[in-house]
Amino acid sequence: MNDIYQTHSKNYLMNTYARYPITLLKGDGAYVWDANGKKYLDFLSGIGCTSLGHANPIIEQAIFEQVKKIVHTSNLYYSPPSIDLAKYLVDHGGLDKIFFCNSGTEANEAAIKLARKYQWRKGKKNKNIILSATNSFHGRTLGSLAATAKPILQEGFGPMPSAFKYQSWNDTKLFCDAIDENVAAVILEPIQGEGGIQIAPPDFLNAVRSACDAADALLIFDEVQCGLGRTGNLFAYQTMNVIPDIITLAKGIANGLPLGVVCAKNHIADAFKPKDHGTTFGGNPVSCAAALANLTTLLNQDYLHKIKKLSLYLMHRLEKLKRQCPTQIKTIRGIGLMIGIELTIPPTAVLTHCQNSGLLINVTAENVLRMLPPYVITEEDIDFAIDVIEKSLKIASY
Ligand SMILES: Cc1ncc(COP(=O)(O)O)c(C=O)c1O
């Protein structure tokens, strides 16, 4: 049903998103409700953001308390929530030093700048190339877009910043050969999200780590989508067993509030001096208070263990579904609660049927149904989701 928000959206918002005809008004746990009162299971967490569910009472409390104290300080002064959060991240595997910004693309911009400045400070002024993987997605601002190896997304926005190059990770040798003396950094998603839930092969990541060490290039892991519990560990690098030099985070960090993070090893972080980089809202006290509540809940309430258990159950149900729908499903890929179903049939009708049946997922990389459910789902929620997907696949293929 069309509503006033959808009409006004067309009139007043720039046309950057092909939105679904659903207006969401409220959420609770793994569920959201639209303007008609229809209830949906949110199996996407607003694209990997509301990991601990909507209206999470612990996070709400932290937000309310911070809002009552102060909502903005600027970065001219010290602010406890950002400093507490930085310490918490470092104490739990977030390398040595933290920079806060507001989004994933900004985190990648900062990481790229940090890598180049690091090489520049070492006197290697021509060591400025950023190498990324084909099919990657690192964001929409110009630097991150230049690292995003998808010509269609860059089209019409040129010229792109220079000294970015791409290589497929399907050929480890070719990729590693591209890490030459002019490469400042390699940026990789350990699991490509927008690229269709493609998992970087472990051997590939190990080989890239060694090649970066040999060429004195930095390794950046873009964990914007796959980090912060998605893989069953706080950081995706802990799941992949390869330690990067820089990590970028966003999406799931503050359970839906905007916050981006760059984590770096000490000697690299030192390359940034005052005036080198910054952003007005970076480290916002409300976002940081939400993030700290989010991360402490994630770790103290044993969510990492729950994610691994839920993942096993979800994968088991999906493998069964694949056997039942061999003509509609090509492959199932994923780790933890970051899972894609690659279809052999067009996805639009499947997705529409899922939405009509009260299940929110989305389609990425043309034909992959993507699931990034919140960590608060139950096995019953999984059963519901799989039943809906099964019916949707069958109806869509008539
Ligand atoms: C891996 C990855 N990096 C970067 C981004 C960009 O994040 P944002 O939309 O917060 O700028 C995304 C967003 O989808 C992402 O998945």
The ligand as a Gaussian input file, in Angstrom:
#p B3LYP/6-31G(d) Opt

LIG

0 1
 C       32.686000      -4.046000       3.392000
 C       32.112000      -2.674000       3.355000
 N       32.928000      -1.627000       3.408000
 C       32.466000      -0.374000       3.405000
 C       31.114000      -0.112000       3.335000
 C       30.609000       1.289000       3.333000
 O       30.018000       1.566000       4.560000
 P       29.053000       2.832000       4.730000
 O       27.832000       2.557000       3.930000
 O       28.810000       2.908000       6.204000
 O       29.801000       4.013000       4.218000
 C       30.222000      -1.184000       3.272000
 C       28.776000      -0.949000       3.171000
 O       28.028000      -1.769000       2.727000
 C       30.730000      -2.490000       3.297000
 O       29.923000      -3.560000       3.239000

